[in-house]
Amino acid sequence: MKITKRQLRRIIREAIDQQSYDLGHEDAMSGIEPQLPDPDYMMGYNDVLIDSDRPPAKPPQDGSGKPLDPADLQYAHVGGRR
């Protein structure tokens, strides 16, 4: 069976949408505040909240995150264990 370019694009787009939904679902299950304003992410996030009888969350606003404090990264390093 051959797949056209159009069909392949649709399959890829659906897979990306599913990943975003799954990430939102996992974040809500973990109790993490919403991280992305993406509609698919928020749908997954809010599905968990609605299933647990909580009100749906609003997407995060740009610049609403806490500024990073360099002192918190004092012992952070890239890579594996030392």
N, C-alpha and C positions, 0 to 999 in steps of 0.2 A: 504494500500500500504506500502510495506516495503522499507526501504532505507538501502543500503549497507554502510559499513564503508567508502568505496571509494567515494561514492556519498556524504556522510555527510562531509567528508574532503573537497571536491570540493565546496560544498555550503558554508562552513565556510570560505574558502579561498576567494571566491567571495565576501562575505559580508565584510571581512576585507579590500579587495581592494576597495570596494565601499565607505567605511568609509574614507579611505585615500583620495580618489578622492574628496569626498564631503568636506573634511576639506580644501583641496587646493582650491576648488571652493569658499568656504566661505571666506578664507583669501584674495583671490584676489578681491572679491567683496567688502571687507572691506578696501582694500588699504594697507594691511599688506604685508611686504616683505616676500618672500618665507622662510619657516621655516625648511622644511624637504627635504632631497635629494631623497626621495622615488619617483620612477617613476610614480606611480598612483597619488600621491599628486601633482607632477609637471604637470601631464596631466590635472587635474582639474583646477589648477592654470592658466596654459597657455590657456585653452579653454576660460576662461573669457577674458584674454588679447586679444586673437585673435578675439573674437566676438566684442570687442570694438576697433578694428583696431589698436591695439598696438603690438609691437614686442614681441615675447615670451621671458620669463625670463629664466635665467640659474639657475640650482639648487645651493643652498648655499654650500660653501666650508667649510670643517671642520676647526674650529677655527676662522671663519670669524665674529663671533658675538662680540658684545661689552662686555668687562669685567664688571662684576657686582660690583657696588660700595656699600659697606655695609651701608654707610650713607643714601642711598636711602631706606633702609629697616628699618630705625630707629623706625617707628611707626607701622610696619607691625606685624601682629600676626595671628596665626593659629586658625581657628574656626570661629564662628559667630560674631555678633556685640557685643560690650562691652557696 
